[in-house]
Amino acid sequence: MAKLKFVKKIVCAAGACAMLAAAALPAFAAGPAPDTSEGKTTVYYTSENIVPGPNNAKWGVKIPATVTLTNYAVEAPGELTLVSLKFGKELKDLYQNLEVQTTVSSAHGFQFVEYPDTSAPTAKKHGRYEYQVDGTAVANGADLTKNFSLSHTTQNGKFVLKDQVQKEGKYMDTITFTFKQLSAQEIATP
């Protein structure tokens, strides 16, 4: 009987502690104390590669972050998109008119060189691919035939493997997209 009284006392004590802890919990979880303040910051992440326009422009161009071509995946998306760099604003909210020229160039003439030998001047070239916009191949160092504008914000590009590499290994090339603002008329902000 004495053992039962001892167990009852422990159970009662444990129950009382649990009630006290439960009563105190909302006070800690309710938010900041009256003598503090808090602010929230939204954090965004994108895996896109956006090239900002020159001279602190309010526009940029989204380009492919990476491109992979294989003997089985002979095409890869290469879309370019003119975008606003001002959060919450569209280009039409920032500009009355905007025209941007795009030049595309390949470090190795739209051919692959064996990795890691990509910068060697005598690197042997393997395979061939094209960068196409609206189904037409772009020549190395050439401007795209249609400029970006407020009414034309997307270039429908894609990479197409034309000649496969015959030797197994890793091969690469580097594409450079150059953007030049031809004209822009910003909307005055009050």
Salt bridges, closest charged atoms under 4 A:
GLU48 OE2 - LYS62 NZ 3.22
GLU75 OE1 - LYS158 NZ 3.43
GLU114 OE1 - LYS167 NZ 3.52
GLU130 OE2 - ARG128 NH1 3.85
ASP163 OD2 - ARG128 NE 3.10
GLU186 OE1 - LYS58 NZ 2.85
